[in-house]
């Protein structure tokens, strides 16, 4: 009889992985009230930022054995811009074919958010390539292969779309066809989905402890001094952090959206996953630092 216990335990661990691991973290009403106050104040500060165009998700990991979480519109779907590269990163480590060029592309994709590096990885991950328009079964097969990541992450409880390359000026050709009518296949994700992914990585549960450590290394944002090439702290959430904070993050911004997804360790000892997604005020370069300051003031008050 005992010989069946180990396989059952392993299966249970896998079944709770990722988004279900996030859902297992208790929702804390006090933390939720703090997020709501920070959100309400931020909407008041930035009139173009309506309540339905703001989403927050926070996980407090300060007590590793008893984490808590809360969100504000955390399950709302947003165009994720470059934050979707977190999912591409995880899938790259899952497939495990880490050649020197793939490792170089990972660094460029995460550390400086390069879209060419990302396009290279999406082609490899989905066994596709961009090009001229396709017809019939060829187009159907192309779109089906591009849905590979969606299918995998769905098995982990996610409701996301991560099948389109981030473009600076595109898409074109078959990528435009794959977008679908009314952009139905456009990338999409929620604040809670990104918080879950970061939780998985921070806990060293993502793919393997070694892969999680490698992902954390890619996401690290030195603050004092910052890297000379750093482009994801100033004008983003990292700008709001007090001296002495340690930060791991990935931002995303377009003319439509301005986002950040982060794990941080504050000088106070607080350890937090923080995700901020916004629409409608993407050109406001003070937006994410201001929201961050509001949020941290609430979170650090009466700990």
Secondary structure, DSSP 8 states (H G I E B T S, - for coil): -GGGHHHHHHHHHHHT-THHHHHTSEE-HHHHHHHHHHHHHHHHH-TTS-GGGEEEEEEE-SSGGG-EEEEESTT--B--GGGGHHHHHHHHHHH----HHHHHHHHHHHHS--HHHHHHHHHHHHT----S---HHHHHHHHHHHTHHHHHHHTTT---B--S---SS---HHHHHHH-GGGTT--BB-HHHHHHHHHHHHTT-SS-HHHHHHHHHHHB---TT--TT--SSTTSGGGGS-TT-EEEEEEEE-SSEEEEEEEEE-TTS-EEEEEEEEES-TT-TTHHHHHHHHHHHHHHTT-
